[in-house]
Amino acid sequence: MRYRKAPLTSDIHYLLGSTLRDSENDRVGRVIGLNQYHAQPILEVLWAESGRVERVEISVEQLEGLMELARARGQAAAQPRSGAKSSAGKATVEESGELLRRA
């Protein structure tokens, strides 16, 4: 087994609970875990349609992109709200046919 050489991602709590859309298979799931100790990171996703957990291998670059967005949303949601409505919980990102958003 080859272990990942890239530095481990911190603050994964921002990613946990996020919604992933798999447009290729027309399904939606929630991120419930992340394994970073392999050559490529593995997301553990609970798919709504089947109720099963699937391990989804992603690239280090994809994980970094997802984490960047998840951190930004998490930090925006933590800021005190004024009278204006915040769109922090509604941000979406599409990359390689996958949509990630915080529910």
Secondary structure, DSSP 8 states (H G I E B T S, - for coil): -----S-----GGGTTTEEEEETTTTEEEEEEEEE-SSSS-EEEEEETTT--EEEEE--HHHHHHHHHHHHHHHHHHHS---SS---GGG-EEEETTEEEEE-
